[in-house]
Amino acid sequence: RALQKLLDKENLFLLRYSPEKAHDYEVTGPSKDYKQDSELYRDLVEIWQRSSLLIQQISTENRIQYFHFLQPNQYVPASKKLTEEERRKAYQENHPYQEGVEKGYPYLIAAGRDLLQKGVRFYDLTGVFSDHTESLYRDACCHVNEKGVQILGAVMGQAMVRDYAYEN
């Protein structure tokens, strides 16, 4: 836990690190000020969504099956009842990623529904652990243990097999 706290501290430093050069136009490109967080998240998710659509287009043109899965995260509200072990090891109040997940994931989920309407095989896996009572998260970021990997792999594999069977 001490090592994790040190890593979190260093990650937070890197997220906030801003060398003088980083403010130069050739590094950052044009600046944009956001009046509200919602504007920032909408822009970020628009890039994410457009990227998925481009990957879908490239995949289709090359006869490649493309699947887009939105991963679960313990900071998505009500996505999993955390065990005592997970609360100790895998949940940190005010973690550097917590705010982004809590504010950003609703936009990702909504954009995912739009991707689905546009033909992308999009799967929102944020609630995949909602009925699981065992410990699945192994750290305060978002990583899952072996059991979590097995659950995700099974759900993803079933989705791919189902879509493939439906198309053929």
Contacts in CASP RR format, 6 or more apart in sequence:
PFRMAT RR
TARGET T0000
AUTHOR 0000-0000-0000
METHOD contacts of the structure
MODEL  1
RALQKLLDKENLFLLRYSPEKAHDYEVTGPSKDYKQDSELYRDLVEIWQR
SSLLIQQISTENRIQYFHFLQPNQYVPASKKLTEEERRKAYQENHPYQEG
VEKGYPYLIAAGRDLLQKGVRFYDLTGVFSDHTESLYRDACCHVNEKGVQ
ILGAVMGQAMVRDYAYEN
1 88 0 8 1.000
1 89 0 8 1.000
4 139 0 8 1.000
4 140 0 8 1.000
8 92 0 8 1.000
8 95 0 8 1.000
8 96 0 8 1.000
8 140 0 8 1.000
11 96 0 8 1.000
12 96 0 8 1.000
15 96 0 8 1.000
21 27 0 8 1.000
22 28 0 8 1.000
32 43 0 8 1.000
34 40 0 8 1.000
34 43 0 8 1.000
37 103 0 8 1.000
41 100 0 8 1.000
41 103 0 8 1.000
41 104 0 8 1.000
41 107 0 8 1.000
42 107 0 8 1.000
44 104 0 8 1.000
44 107 0 8 1.000
45 104 0 8 1.000
45 107 0 8 1.000
45 108 0 8 1.000
45 111 0 8 1.000
46 111 0 8 1.000
48 108 0 8 1.000
48 111 0 8 1.000
49 111 0 8 1.000
49 112 0 8 1.000
49 114 0 8 1.000
49 115 0 8 1.000
52 68 0 8 1.000
52 112 0 8 1.000
52 115 0 8 1.000
52 120 0 8 1.000
52 122 0 8 1.000
53 115 0 8 1.000
53 118 0 8 1.000
53 120 0 8 1.000
55 66 0 8 1.000
55 68 0 8 1.000
56 66 0 8 1.000
56 68 0 8 1.000
56 118 0 8 1.000
56 119 0 8 1.000
56 120 0 8 1.000
58 64 0 8 1.000
59 65 0 8 1.000
59 66 0 8 1.000
60 66 0 8 1.000
65 121 0 8 1.000
65 160 0 8 1.000
65 163 0 8 1.000
65 164 0 8 1.000
66 120 0 8 1.000
66 121 0 8 1.000
67 121 0 8 1.000
67 123 0 8 1.000
67 156 0 8 1.000
67 159 0 8 1.000
67 160 0 8 1.000
67 163 0 8 1.000
68 112 0 8 1.000
68 115 0 8 1.000
68 120 0 8 1.000
68 121 0 8 1.000
68 122 0 8 1.000
68 123 0 8 1.000
69 122 0 8 1.000
69 123 0 8 1.000
69 125 0 8 1.000
69 156 0 8 1.000
69 159 0 8 1.000
70 105 0 8 1.000
70 108 0 8 1.000
70 109 0 8 1.000
70 112 0 8 1.000
70 122 0 8 1.000
70 123 0 8 1.000
70 124 0 8 1.000
70 125 0 8 1.000
70 126 0 8 1.000
71 125 0 8 1.000
71 126 0 8 1.000
71 142 0 8 1.000
71 152 0 8 1.000
72 79 0 8 1.000
72 80 0 8 1.000
72 125 0 8 1.000
72 126 0 8 1.000
72 127 0 8 1.000
72 128 0 8 1.000
72 129 0 8 1.000
72 142 0 8 1.000
72 144 0 8 1.000
72 152 0 8 1.000
73 79 0 8 1.000
73 97 0 8 1.000
73 101 0 8 1.000
73 105 0 8 1.000
73 126 0 8 1.000
73 142 0 8 1.000
74 80 0 8 1.000
74 82 0 8 1.000
74 86 0 8 1.000
74 90 0 8 1.000
74 91 0 8 1.000
74 137 0 8 1.000
74 142 0 8 1.000
75 91 0 8 1.000
75 95 0 8 1.000
75 97 0 8 1.000
75 98 0 8 1.000
75 100 0 8 1.000
75 101 0 8 1.000
75 102 0 8 1.000
75 142 0 8 1.000
76 101 0 8 1.000
76 102 0 8 1.000
76 105 0 8 1.000
76 126 0 8 1.000
76 127 0 8 1.000
77 102 0 8 1.000
78 130 0 8 1.000
79 126 0 8 1.000
79 127 0 8 1.000
79 129 0 8 1.000
79 130 0 8 1.000
80 127 0 8 1.000
80 129 0 8 1.000
80 130 0 8 1.000
80 132 0 8 1.000
80 136 0 8 1.000
80 137 0 8 1.000
81 130 0 8 1.000
81 133 0 8 1.000
82 90 0 8 1.000
82 91 0 8 1.000
82 137 0 8 1.000
83 133 0 8 1.000
83 134 0 8 1.000
83 135 0 8 1.000
85 135 0 8 1.000
86 135 0 8 1.000
86 136 0 8 1.000
86 137 0 8 1.000
89 135 0 8 1.000
89 137 0 8 1.000
89 138 0 8 1.000
89 139 0 8 1.000
89 140 0 8 1.000
90 135 0 8 1.000
90 137 0 8 1.000
90 138 0 8 1.000
90 139 0 8 1.000
90 140 0 8 1.000
91 137 0 8 1.000
91 140 0 8 1.000
92 98 0 8 1.000
92 140 0 8 1.000
95 140 0 8 1.000
95 141 0 8 1.000
97 141 0 8 1.000
97 142 0 8 1.000
105 126 0 8 1.000
109 124 0 8 1.000
109 126 0 8 1.000
112 120 0 8 1.000
112 122 0 8 1.000
112 124 0 8 1.000
113 122 0 8 1.000
113 124 0 8 1.000
115 122 0 8 1.000
116 122 0 8 1.000
121 159 0 8 1.000
121 163 0 8 1.000
123 155 0 8 1.000
123 156 0 8 1.000
123 159 0 8 1.000
125 152 0 8 1.000
125 155 0 8 1.000
125 156 0 8 1.000
128 151 0 8 1.000
128 152 0 8 1.000
128 155 0 8 1.000
129 136 0 8 1.000
129 148 0 8 1.000
129 151 0 8 1.000
132 151 0 8 1.000
134 147 0 8 1.000
135 145 0 8 1.000
135 147 0 8 1.000
136 144 0 8 1.000
136 145 0 8 1.000
136 147 0 8 1.000
136 148 0 8 1.000
136 151 0 8 1.000
137 143 0 8 1.000
137 144 0 8 1.000
137 145 0 8 1.000
138 144 0 8 1.000
138 145 0 8 1.000
144 151 0 8 1.000
144 152 0 8 1.000
END
